[in-house]
Amino acid sequence: MNADDVRVPRAQAGSSPQHLLTTVLGEYLDSSDADLPSAAVIAILREFGISESSARAALSRLVKRGLIATRRKGRSPVYHLTPQAIAKHRSRMRHFLNFGSHPTPWTGEWVLASFSVPNAGQASRHALRRSLTALGFVGLYDSVWIRPGSDAAPAREALHALLHHVEGARWSVLHARFDEEAGQHGPASAYDLTSLASAYSIFIEQYAELRAAARNGEVDPARALVARTSAMDSWRKFADVDPDLPPHLLPQPWPRQEARETFLDIHTTLGSLAQARLVEVATPYWPDAASWITHFQASRDLSRPEPTGGKHDGGPLAG
């Protein structure tokens, strides 16, 4: 097998140019001091099949969102990540790269949110369900939602914010333990673990050929950039939707560890190649590119699982 035989999933599939640009900047740029010309951004996104007009629109939207800011340098404005964006990217990268590295310590505690909303408050009910889902809760029953762990503050804040103005609405937040936690009617029954296991298995199968090619040094830098971004884009969804239940509540065999190893092989092996490709395509428009473009890499040392950066930040990220 050679590099041209490797079928790399397109990173743009299912992702907007704005989302893709956020992913790339989060992976490869770790300083708000870097002055990024728009022409360099256009060249980078061209690697993913994105047009110049779409790249400019993505830049504009990220400026409006406050993730990117502009400043004057010479005759033309340049872009830079805001300090807030850098902090957010670092936190998210830790989350994605550390996810699944070791079982979460389990105390048997669950946070339970229960609410009653009159028919006149249906819009608030729907908004609350969306908010609780975003916080990692799942519906055990119609108006009883649960999440593993003991941090109840986010649920209390969401319930108050969305229901305090609804006349007749009532709600409670409790800490709970299940008498038959692993039983048929226990908390695991609220999760669609069959679909999640299937998604992990599909991920493993989808990236198996690329994983082997990466291990064998058969992926060139241009493919490495697109492939590594695609793998991260797919993996990050698991880190956001997997409830990270304790092992005794999961069906066996549980494929997450193999999926994580697949992701790490690709992400780690292709990191330097992807970085080199970014430098190559950006340098004609950004002479300082090699000084600023870096990449994150997960540590396989579970005693120090935080990601490490490239040469600009000089090593492990501060906590």
Residue pairs with C-beta under 8 A, 6 or more apart in sequence:
1 212
1 213
1 216
1 218
2 218
3 213
3 218
3 219
3 220
3 223
5 218
6 209
6 210
6 213
6 218
6 219
6 223
6 227
7 209
7 210
8 210
8 219
8 223
8 226
8 227
8 230
9 206
9 207
9 210
9 227
9 230
9 234
10 48
10 49
10 226
10 230
11 20
11 23
11 48
11 226
11 227
11 229
11 230
11 233
12 20
12 48
12 49
12 50
13 230
14 233
15 23
15 233
16 58
17 45
17 50
17 54
17 55
17 57
17 58
18 57
18 58
18 61
18 62
20 45
20 48
20 50
20 58
20 229
20 233
21 41
21 45
21 55
21 58
21 59
21 62
22 62
22 67
23 229
23 232
23 233
23 236
24 44
24 45
24 229
24 278
25 67
25 68
25 81
25 85
25 89
26 89
26 92
26 93
27 93
27 228
27 229
27 232
27 295
27 296
28 274
28 275
28 278
28 293
28 294
28 295
29 36
29 81
29 292
29 293
29 294
30 86
30 89
30 90
30 294
30 296
30 309
30 310
30 312
30 313
31 81
31 86
31 292
31 312
31 313
32 80
32 81
32 82
32 83
32 85
32 86
33 80
34 80
34 81
34 288
34 292
35 71
35 73
35 78
35 79
35 80
35 288
36 78
36 79
36 80
36 81
36 286
37 76
37 78
37 79
37 285
37 286
38 56
38 59
38 77
38 78
38 79
39 285
39 286
40 282
40 285
40 286
40 289
41 55
41 59
41 79
42 52
42 55
42 56
42 285
43 281
43 282
43 284
43 285
44 278
44 281
44 282
45 54
45 55
45 58
46 52
46 55
46 281
47 222
47 225
47 226
47 277
47 281
48 226
48 229
50 58
59 68
59 79
62 68
63 69
63 70
63 79
66 82
66 84
66 85
67 81
67 82
67 84
67 85
67 88
68 79
68 80
68 81
68 82
68 85
69 79
69 80
69 81
69 82
70 77
70 78
70 79
70 80
71 77
71 78
71 80
72 78
81 89
90 317
92 236
93 296
93 307
94 306
94 307
94 317
95 239
96 232
96 235
96 236
96 239
97 267
97 296
97 297
97 298
97 305
97 306
97 307
98 298
98 305
98 306
98 307
99 238
99 239
99 242
99 244
99 260
100 238
100 239
100 242
100 244
100 256
100 257
100 259
100 260
101 260
101 298
101 302
101 305
102 302
102 305
103 246
103 247
104 148
104 244
104 246
106 148
106 246
107 150
108 177
108 178
108 181
109 148
109 149
109 150
109 175
109 176
109 177
110 146
110 147
110 148
110 149
110 175
110 176
110 177
110 178
110 187
111 137
111 146
111 147
111 148
111 149
111 150
111 151
111 152
111 155
111 173
111 174
111 175
111 176
112 140
112 144
112 145
112 146
112 173
112 174
112 175
112 176
113 132
113 137
113 144
113 145
113 146
113 155
113 159
113 171
113 172
113 173
114 143
114 144
114 145
114 171
114 172
114 173
114 174
115 125
115 128
115 143
115 159
115 163
115 169
115 170
115 171
115 172
116 143
116 169
116 170
116 171
117 124
117 125
117 128
117 143
117 163
117 166
117 168
117 169
118 166
118 167
118 168
118 169
120 166
120 167
120 168
121 163
121 166
121 167
121 168
121 169
124 162
124 163
124 165
124 166
124 169
127 162
128 158
128 159
128 162
128 163
129 139
129 145
131 158
131 162
132 145
132 155
132 158
135 147
135 154
135 155
135 158
136 147
136 243
137 145
137 146
137 147
137 155
138 145
138 146
138 147
138 190
138 191
138 243
139 145
139 190
140 146
140 187
140 190
145 155
146 176
146 187
146 190
147 155
147 243
148 187
148 243
148 244
148 245
148 246
150 175
152 173
152 174
152 175
155 173
156 173
159 171
159 173
163 169
163 171
178 186
178 187
180 186
181 187
181 188
181 248
181 249
182 188
182 248
182 249
186 249
187 249
188 245
188 249
188 250
191 243
191 245
193 245
193 250
193 251
194 251
196 241
196 242
197 251
197 254
197 255
199 238
200 238
200 255
200 256
200 258
200 259
201 255
201 259
203 234
203 235
203 238
203 259
203 262
203 263
204 255
204 258
204 259
204 262
206 234
207 231
207 234
207 262
207 263
207 266
208 262
210 219
210 227
210 231
210 266
211 262
211 265
211 266
213 219
214 224
214 227
214 265
214 266
214 269
214 270
215 265
215 269
219 227
219 269
219 270
219 273
220 273
221 273
221 274
221 276
221 277
221 280
222 277
224 270
224 273
224 274
224 277
225 273
225 274
225 277
225 278
227 266
227 270
228 266
228 267
228 270
228 271
228 273
228 274
229 274
231 263
231 266
231 267
232 263
232 267
234 263
235 259
235 263
235 267
238 256
238 259
242 256
247 254
264 298
264 300
267 297
267 298
268 297
268 298
271 295
271 296
271 297
272 295
274 295
275 293
275 294
275 295
275 310
278 289
278 293
279 289
279 290
279 293
282 289
282 293
283 289
283 290
291 312
292 312
293 310
294 309
294 310
294 311
294 312
294 313
295 309
295 310
296 307
296 308
296 309
296 310
297 307
297 308
298 305
298 307
299 305
299 306
299 307
299 308
299 316
304 316
306 316
306 317
306 319
307 316
307 317
308 315
308 316
308 317
309 315
309 316
309 317
